[in-house]
Amino acid sequence: MRLGITPIRVESITDVFDQGKGLAGFLNFRYSDMVIDAVERGYEHIEITMDLFQVLPIPVDDAEITRLKNIKKEYDITYSAHFPIWSIELSSPNKFIREASVQSLVSAFNTFKFLESDIDVYIIHPTGALTAELMNLDVPEKYKNVLISLFANFAIQGIKSLIKATKIDISKIAIENIEFPFEGTLDIIKKLKGSKLCIDTAHFLGGYSGNVDLVDIAEKYLDITSEIHLQDFNAGGGADHAALGTGKFPFEFLKIVQEFDFKGPINFELTFAQAKQSLGFIKKHLPEIKLPTIK
């Protein structure tokens, strides 16, 4: 298994600040330092959080570009990139919001265009918070199905616009299951011929993608999956992304992934401590799985 981590997320922006320096800390912050920290801990894959570079003044200068490319060669790691999700609504019924969302994704792609050949997977949330809110309205099922189809088609249009503007290889695009019915996500992947699925285990376990069984998902859809976000769902702990074993994660899922010989990255969208706790869970329940040594 090629295990990875998201070394810094928007939710943990305090890591960006130098202790006691506030905004001035940005002058010394380098994202590549976080990447090196992660790979020296033993992770073989890095997922880049593109949101960070649109909501914070984090530099991606020539020195940073050179360093990020050299890290891949020196440590023999792989990269994926998660397109922005904050305030993004590719499926919005408001066309101006949809168009602005596409512009954000295009800009994010261009910021990291220097890594395009090194990025294996680009993850996209096809829908956002507004769509999730509308999907939770108490309406008859037949009308809800109309909404699912409408939002899915809006998302498809937006992703096609992104592809047209960037010439991105559609086979690198992975549509993540999020707070949207999974049948709608599958419809998007089917109509965007060549795109893949990104399985987020916590989103399935938390019921965000509907009443769907995670083990069943593994049995049916690993062949169209290019990345897995590996985490538990801990409703009691108030976290939708939690360490494995703190919720109801079925270790049978990983058995299937192992037997399938899944080649894509398996990424922890967790803190380093949570990821290490998750590795302990895997070792306990599935000692036959060969894991990298993580510090």
N, C-alpha and C positions, 0 to 999 in steps of 0.2 A: 504494500500500500504506500502510495506517495502522499505523505501527510504534510499539510500546510497550515498556515495560520494567517489571520489578518492582524499584522503587528500593531496597528493603531486604527481605531475607528472614531467616527464623529462623536460617539458617546463618551470617549475617553480623551477629549481634547486637552485636558489638563496635562497630559504627557508632553504636549507641544511646548509648554512654557518652562523656561528656566526657573528654578526655585527662587521666588522672591522678585523676579524681574518683570512679571506681567507681560504686556504686549512686546516689550523690548526683547523678550526671549525668542521671538521669531527671527531675530537677526542671526542667532546662532543655531537655530533648529535646522536639521537636515533629515529628511525622510529616510535617506539611505542609511543613516545611523540606526534607525529602527529596524530596517531590513537586515543589516549586518547582525544586530543583536539576535534577531529571530533565527537566522541561519546558523549562527554560532551556537545556539541552543540545540540545534540538530534538525530543524525543520527543512524540508526539501522543496517546499513550495510557498510562495508569497502571493496573497491576494491584495491587490492595490485598491484602496478606498478612494475613488475619484472625487467623491463629495468633498473630501478634505481640502482639495486644491481649488474648490469653487467657493467655499464658505470661509476659508482662512487664507491669509496672505503667506502661504508657504511657497518658497522659491523652487522653481525647477529650472535652474540656470545650466550653463554649459558644463560646469563642474559636476553638478548633480546628474545630468544626463550621462556623462562619461562613467561616473561611479556606479549608477544603477545597471548599466550595460556590463561593466566589468565584474560586478558582483555575480551576475548570472554565469559568466564564463568561469570565474575563479572557484565558485562554490558548486557549480553544476546544478543549479536550481531551476525551477520553472516559475513563470508568472501567470496570474490571471488578473483581470481588472473588473471591478464592480462599478458599473455606470451609476451616476448620481441618482439618489432616491428622495432626498430632502426637497419638499415642495414640488416634486416632479409628478406629473399626471398625464401620461401618454394617452390615457383613455378618457380624459375629461370631455364632457359634452360641450364645453366651451372651446371653440376652435383656436382661440388666441392662446389659451393655456396649453393646448396640445402643441401648437407651433413653438411656443417658448420652451416647452419641455424638450422638444427635438433639438432646438438650438443649444440647450444646455448639454445634451448628450454629445452633439457634434463637437462642441468646444472641449469637452472632457477628452474625447477621442484625440483631438488635435494636440492637446497638451502632452499626451503620452504617445504621439505618433512615432516618436523615435524608438519606442519599444514594440511597435506593432508586430514585427516578425518574431519577437521573443514572447509575446503574450499568447498563450494557448487558448484561453477562454475569455469572452466578454460576457459578464452576467447582466441581465436586464430585468428590472421589475416592470412588467407590462402595465400594471395598474397601480394606483396610489391610494392615499388616505380618503379622498373624496369618493372614489369608486367603492371602497370598502364600506363607507358610511351609507351610500345609496343602496348597496347590496343588502344591508341590514334592515332596510325598511320593511315593514310588515305589509307585504303585497302578495296577492295570489301567486302560486307557483308558475302558472303559465305566463304571467307578466314578468316575473323574475327571470325566466328563461329568455325573454325578449331583451331584458337589460343585459344579461350575460353576453348575448350575441352582439348587442350594440357596442358594449365596452370592448369586447374582444376585437371587433372590427376597427374601432378607433385606434387601439393599440397596434394592430397590424399595419395600419396606414402610417402611424408614426415611426415604427421600426423600419418600414420600407423607405421612408424619407431619410432616416439615418443612414441606411445602406447606400442610398443614391448619393448622398452628400459626401460620404467618407470612402466609398468603395470597399468597405469592410467585407471580409470573407464571411458569408452567412453561416458557414459551417463552424465558425468560431463563436457565434452568438448562442448563448444558453438562456432560456427563459425560466426564471425561478418561480416555483410555486409559492404564492404569497397569500394575502387575505383576499382571495378570489377563488370561486369554485374551480376545482381542478379540471373539470370537463372543459371550462373556458380556456384554461391554460393549454390543454392539449389541442384545442381547436386552433389556437394561435400558432403553436408549433407545426401543426399539420398544414396550415395555410401558408406559413413561411417556410416553404420547402427547403430543407437543408439545415434548418436551425435545430438546436438541441434543447434538452431539459437540464436544469440545475435543481437537484433535489435538496430542499432544506428540510432536514428531519424534524426540527422543532416546529416548523410551520404545519407540518402534517400532524404531529403529535398533539399540538394545541388546537387542532380543528380549524385552523385558519383557512385551509383549502377544502373544507367540507368534511363530510363523514367518510374519510378514506383511511384504510389501514396501511401503515408504513411498510410492513412486510410484504403486503400485496403489491405495493408500488415497486419494491425492489424486484419482485418476481416478474413483473410485467414490463418495466420501463428502463431497466439499466442499459438496454441496447441503444436507447436514444439519449442517454444521459452523458454529459461531458464533465460535470463537476458535482460534487456532493458537499453540502454544508452540514457538518456533523456536530450536532448538539442536542441536548435534552430539552424538554419543556417542563418547567417547574412553576405551575400556577401558584402554589402556596408561597414560593419564594419571590413572587412578583417579577419573574424574569422569563421571557419567552426564549431566550438563549441561555441555557444553563449547562453545567458540567454533566456529562453522562453519568447516569446512576442516581441523580438527584430527583428525577421524575419517573416517567414510565417508559423509558427507552427500551425497546426490545432488542436484546443482543443478537436475536435471530437475523435481524437486518444485516449486521456485519458479516454473519456467516454466509449469507447469500452473496454479498458483495465480494467476499473472499473467493467463494466457489466460482463466481462469474469471472474472476480475474480482471476486475475493473481497473482500467489503465489511467483514468483521469485523476486529477487532484482531489483529495479528500481534505477539506479545509475546516479548521476550527474557527468559527467567528466568536471567539471567547478570549478571556484574558489568559496570560501565560499560566497562571495558577489553575484556572478552570480547565485548561487544555491538559495540563499535567495530571490533574485529578481524573480526567476522562481517560487518559492513557492507562491509569491504574485500574479503572473499571474494565477496560478491554483486556488487560493482562489477566485479570481475575476470572473473567467469564469466557474468554477466548484465548487461552495461552498459546494455541497453535498458530495464531496470527503473528507474523514476523513484523516487529515494529522498530523504527529507528530509535537510537538512543537519544533521548531528549533530556537536556539539563534543566 
